[in-house]
Amino acid sequence: PAALQAYEHALALFLSWRQGVEAPLARALRDAPRFVMAHVLQACMLVGSRDPSRIRSARSVLTDAAGMPANEVERLHRAALASVLDDDYEGARARLRALLRLQPRDVLALHMAHAFDHVTGDATCLRDRVAAVLPAWSATLPGYDAVLAMHAFGLEECGEYGRAEQVARAALALNPANARAHHVMAHVFEMTA
């Protein structure tokens, strides 16, 4: 239970683009060394950094996690990350799409798919992927502010500035510290003068 609590704290910080993810994630890994999703989150942090040396270091994290028992969702997370490390972003996106069909409330899968949609320049998917899972979410679920912030960014990237601002403000009402939602607001303000 302590490892799960630490992991959830780390995940919430990661999804909100906040600092301090490393300490609770290290506690989760220390308390439960075979906690597959804690290893996945660690690899996601490295891959998402866009720093080539950090990205390369994600391979050893995945290698460590590869021998651990995993369910289908955990295996798809690992496979998506392995695809990215093999420079196969389309394969990663396909695996995450499959994962989100199985589990539309897997906010880490959504976050990574959203990042890969952005990196590959697929603005339509950036918007539509999040919109497709929104019916499975509600304000009572942890991570909903992150889902709204992702949705707002997709809307903004597709030129839907009014809706993007409305959704970003809804995310900020739930979590005023969500830096991604603030980022969306900056984009909206820039694009609308």
C-alpha beads as a LAMMPS data file, in Angstrom:
LAMMPS data file: protein, C-alpha beads

193 atoms
192 bonds

1 atom types
1 bond types

-500.0 500.0 xlo xhi
-500.0 500.0 ylo yhi
-500.0 500.0 zlo zhi

Masses

1 110.0

Atoms # bond

1 1 1 0.000 0.000 0.000
2 1 1 2.805 2.471 0.744
3 1 1 4.375 1.819 -2.650
4 1 1 1.036 2.349 -4.378
5 1 1 0.484 5.619 -2.532
6 1 1 3.973 6.832 -3.484
7 1 1 3.437 5.780 -7.108
8 1 1 0.106 7.610 -7.305
9 1 1 1.722 10.757 -5.894
10 1 1 4.546 10.505 -8.450
11 1 1 2.067 9.923 -11.264
12 1 1 -0.028 12.949 -10.264
13 1 1 3.075 15.149 -10.297
14 1 1 4.197 13.728 -13.651
15 1 1 0.795 14.286 -15.268
16 1 1 0.662 17.880 -14.012
17 1 1 4.170 18.624 -15.312
18 1 1 5.402 19.330 -11.787
19 1 1 8.824 18.773 -10.254
20 1 1 9.507 16.266 -7.524
21 1 1 8.408 13.066 -9.251
22 1 1 11.682 11.285 -8.526
23 1 1 11.401 11.094 -4.711
24 1 1 7.987 9.399 -4.441
25 1 1 8.795 7.178 -7.416
26 1 1 12.042 6.086 -5.742
27 1 1 10.037 5.250 -2.586
28 1 1 7.608 3.153 -4.627
29 1 1 10.460 1.246 -6.267
30 1 1 12.243 0.781 -2.940
31 1 1 9.127 -0.492 -1.182
32 1 1 8.020 -2.728 -4.080
33 1 1 10.970 -3.485 -6.405
34 1 1 8.788 -5.659 -8.665
35 1 1 6.052 -3.016 -9.092
36 1 1 5.902 -3.073 -12.891
37 1 1 4.030 0.202 -13.328
38 1 1 6.543 2.048 -11.160
39 1 1 9.252 0.869 -13.573
40 1 1 7.043 1.889 -16.497
41 1 1 6.575 5.377 -15.026
42 1 1 10.323 5.661 -14.539
43 1 1 10.881 4.728 -18.202
44 1 1 8.150 7.149 -19.308
45 1 1 9.896 9.983 -17.456
46 1 1 13.150 9.170 -19.218
47 1 1 11.596 8.794 -22.668
48 1 1 9.516 11.933 -22.224
49 1 1 12.565 14.022 -21.330
50 1 1 13.677 14.306 -24.978
51 1 1 17.266 14.162 -23.700
52 1 1 19.056 11.493 -25.787
53 1 1 21.144 10.157 -22.895
54 1 1 18.112 9.934 -20.576
55 1 1 16.093 8.258 -23.321
56 1 1 18.839 5.663 -23.830
57 1 1 18.886 4.978 -20.082
58 1 1 15.224 3.947 -20.280
59 1 1 16.332 0.753 -22.016
60 1 1 17.937 -0.576 -18.821
61 1 1 14.780 0.275 -16.843
62 1 1 12.713 -1.713 -19.351
63 1 1 15.207 -4.568 -19.309
64 1 1 14.858 -4.774 -15.529
65 1 1 11.061 -4.771 -15.806
66 1 1 10.970 -7.304 -18.663
67 1 1 11.489 -10.287 -16.372
68 1 1 8.715 -9.326 -13.986
69 1 1 5.265 -10.921 -14.139
70 1 1 2.899 -8.527 -15.885
71 1 1 -0.724 -8.338 -16.947
72 1 1 -1.807 -7.380 -20.470
73 1 1 -1.924 -3.651 -19.731
74 1 1 1.568 -3.677 -18.211
75 1 1 2.895 -5.689 -21.176
76 1 1 1.412 -3.176 -23.629
77 1 1 3.025 -0.298 -21.712
78 1 1 6.391 -2.044 -21.882
79 1 1 5.938 -2.846 -25.582
80 1 1 5.026 0.763 -26.402
81 1 1 8.130 2.040 -24.626
82 1 1 10.289 -0.573 -26.359
83 1 1 8.907 0.623 -29.698
84 1 1 9.914 4.199 -28.921
85 1 1 13.406 3.059 -27.958
86 1 1 13.565 1.345 -31.364
87 1 1 12.510 4.687 -32.933
88 1 1 9.129 3.229 -33.929
89 1 1 6.701 5.911 -32.802
90 1 1 3.903 4.556 -34.981
91 1 1 4.266 1.158 -33.307
92 1 1 4.206 2.819 -29.890
93 1 1 1.088 4.782 -30.788
94 1 1 -0.624 1.613 -32.064
95 1 1 0.170 -0.265 -28.852
96 1 1 -1.106 2.603 -26.738
97 1 1 -4.254 2.800 -28.874
98 1 1 -4.862 -0.896 -28.155
99 1 1 -4.181 -0.335 -24.463
100 1 1 -6.662 2.552 -24.294
101 1 1 -9.331 0.405 -25.947
102 1 1 -8.824 -2.093 -23.106
103 1 1 -8.518 0.512 -20.372
104 1 1 -9.750 4.004 -21.381
105 1 1 -8.936 5.333 -17.899
106 1 1 -5.235 4.457 -18.090
107 1 1 -4.066 8.032 -17.742
108 1 1 -0.376 7.173 -18.135
109 1 1 -1.067 5.455 -21.474
110 1 1 -3.100 8.467 -22.554
111 1 1 -0.347 10.843 -21.466
112 1 1 2.306 8.957 -23.425
113 1 1 0.112 8.555 -26.517
114 1 1 -0.632 12.286 -26.335
115 1 1 3.093 13.053 -26.159
116 1 1 3.840 10.808 -29.130
117 1 1 0.978 12.352 -31.121
118 1 1 2.568 15.741 -30.447
119 1 1 6.089 14.610 -31.348
120 1 1 4.854 13.097 -34.619
121 1 1 2.835 16.232 -35.449
122 1 1 -0.563 14.521 -35.527
123 1 1 -2.766 17.353 -34.227
124 1 1 -6.020 15.636 -35.174
125 1 1 -5.107 12.547 -33.161
126 1 1 -3.874 14.796 -30.345
127 1 1 -7.440 16.067 -30.050
128 1 1 -9.449 13.001 -31.026
129 1 1 -7.620 10.375 -28.951
130 1 1 -8.428 12.224 -25.727
131 1 1 -11.976 13.017 -26.853
132 1 1 -12.565 9.293 -27.440
133 1 1 -11.804 8.365 -23.820
134 1 1 -13.544 11.325 -22.150
135 1 1 -16.861 9.443 -21.720
136 1 1 -15.054 6.972 -19.414
137 1 1 -13.907 9.795 -17.132
138 1 1 -15.500 12.073 -14.551
139 1 1 -14.396 14.803 -12.184
140 1 1 -14.481 12.304 -9.314
141 1 1 -11.576 10.284 -10.742
142 1 1 -7.938 11.068 -9.933
143 1 1 -6.152 12.390 -13.000
144 1 1 -9.234 13.943 -14.593
145 1 1 -7.603 17.391 -14.577
146 1 1 -4.713 15.937 -16.603
147 1 1 -7.148 14.419 -19.107
148 1 1 -8.887 17.779 -19.476
149 1 1 -5.563 19.560 -19.933
150 1 1 -4.580 17.083 -22.666
151 1 1 -7.952 17.567 -24.336
152 1 1 -7.530 21.341 -24.154
153 1 1 -4.113 21.126 -25.781
154 1 1 -5.485 19.013 -28.618
155 1 1 -8.286 21.516 -29.155
156 1 1 -5.810 24.401 -29.187
157 1 1 -3.528 22.657 -31.661
158 1 1 -6.531 22.185 -33.971
159 1 1 -7.405 25.893 -33.775
160 1 1 -10.410 25.524 -31.455
161 1 1 -9.236 28.272 -29.126
162 1 1 -12.509 29.075 -27.350
163 1 1 -13.185 25.441 -26.465
164 1 1 -9.524 24.953 -25.530
165 1 1 -9.681 27.837 -23.074
166 1 1 -12.940 26.558 -21.579
167 1 1 -11.536 23.036 -21.051
168 1 1 -8.197 24.330 -19.711
169 1 1 -10.062 26.493 -17.203
170 1 1 -12.057 23.423 -16.116
171 1 1 -8.769 21.550 -15.571
172 1 1 -7.402 24.458 -13.532
173 1 1 -10.571 24.568 -11.421
174 1 1 -9.819 20.975 -10.421
175 1 1 -6.068 21.458 -10.016
176 1 1 -4.713 25.033 -10.062
177 1 1 -1.156 23.621 -10.095
178 1 1 -1.612 21.779 -13.409
179 1 1 1.212 23.302 -15.447
180 1 1 -0.012 21.646 -18.669
181 1 1 -3.330 23.523 -18.386
182 1 1 -1.423 26.786 -17.814
183 1 1 0.638 25.941 -20.912
184 1 1 -2.578 25.582 -22.926
185 1 1 -3.779 28.964 -21.673
186 1 1 -0.499 30.555 -22.798
187 1 1 -0.972 29.035 -26.274
188 1 1 -4.574 30.241 -26.438
189 1 1 -3.628 33.768 -25.362
190 1 1 -0.790 33.886 -27.892
191 1 1 -2.973 32.628 -30.749
192 1 1 -5.853 34.978 -29.932
193 1 1 -3.657 38.037 -29.252

Bonds

1 1 1 2
2 1 2 3
3 1 3 4
4 1 4 5
5 1 5 6
6 1 6 7
7 1 7 8
8 1 8 9
9 1 9 10
10 1 10 11
11 1 11 12
12 1 12 13
13 1 13 14
14 1 14 15
15 1 15 16
16 1 16 17
17 1 17 18
18 1 18 19
19 1 19 20
20 1 20 21
21 1 21 22
22 1 22 23
23 1 23 24
24 1 24 25
25 1 25 26
26 1 26 27
27 1 27 28
28 1 28 29
29 1 29 30
30 1 30 31
31 1 31 32
32 1 32 33
33 1 33 34
34 1 34 35
35 1 35 36
36 1 36 37
37 1 37 38
38 1 38 39
39 1 39 40
40 1 40 41
41 1 41 42
42 1 42 43
43 1 43 44
44 1 44 45
45 1 45 46
46 1 46 47
47 1 47 48
48 1 48 49
49 1 49 50
50 1 50 51
51 1 51 52
52 1 52 53
53 1 53 54
54 1 54 55
55 1 55 56
56 1 56 57
57 1 57 58
58 1 58 59
59 1 59 60
60 1 60 61
61 1 61 62
62 1 62 63
63 1 63 64
64 1 64 65
65 1 65 66
66 1 66 67
67 1 67 68
68 1 68 69
69 1 69 70
70 1 70 71
71 1 71 72
72 1 72 73
73 1 73 74
74 1 74 75
75 1 75 76
76 1 76 77
77 1 77 78
78 1 78 79
79 1 79 80
80 1 80 81
81 1 81 82
82 1 82 83
83 1 83 84
84 1 84 85
85 1 85 86
86 1 86 87
87 1 87 88
88 1 88 89
89 1 89 90
90 1 90 91
91 1 91 92
92 1 92 93
93 1 93 94
94 1 94 95
95 1 95 96
96 1 96 97
97 1 97 98
98 1 98 99
99 1 99 100
100 1 100 101
101 1 101 102
102 1 102 103
103 1 103 104
104 1 104 105
105 1 105 106
106 1 106 107
107 1 107 108
108 1 108 109
109 1 109 110
110 1 110 111
111 1 111 112
112 1 112 113
113 1 113 114
114 1 114 115
115 1 115 116
116 1 116 117
117 1 117 118
118 1 118 119
119 1 119 120
120 1 120 121
121 1 121 122
122 1 122 123
123 1 123 124
124 1 124 125
125 1 125 126
126 1 126 127
127 1 127 128
128 1 128 129
129 1 129 130
130 1 130 131
131 1 131 132
132 1 132 133
133 1 133 134
134 1 134 135
135 1 135 136
136 1 136 137
137 1 137 138
138 1 138 139
139 1 139 140
140 1 140 141
141 1 141 142
142 1 142 143
143 1 143 144
144 1 144 145
145 1 145 146
146 1 146 147
147 1 147 148
148 1 148 149
149 1 149 150
150 1 150 151
151 1 151 152
152 1 152 153
153 1 153 154
154 1 154 155
155 1 155 156
156 1 156 157
157 1 157 158
158 1 158 159
159 1 159 160
160 1 160 161
161 1 161 162
162 1 162 163
163 1 163 164
164 1 164 165
165 1 165 166
166 1 166 167
167 1 167 168
168 1 168 169
169 1 169 170
170 1 170 171
171 1 171 172
172 1 172 173
173 1 173 174
174 1 174 175
175 1 175 176
176 1 176 177
177 1 177 178
178 1 178 179
179 1 179 180
180 1 180 181
181 1 181 182
182 1 182 183
183 1 183 184
184 1 184 185
185 1 185 186
186 1 186 187
187 1 187 188
188 1 188 189
189 1 189 190
190 1 190 191
191 1 191 192
192 1 192 193
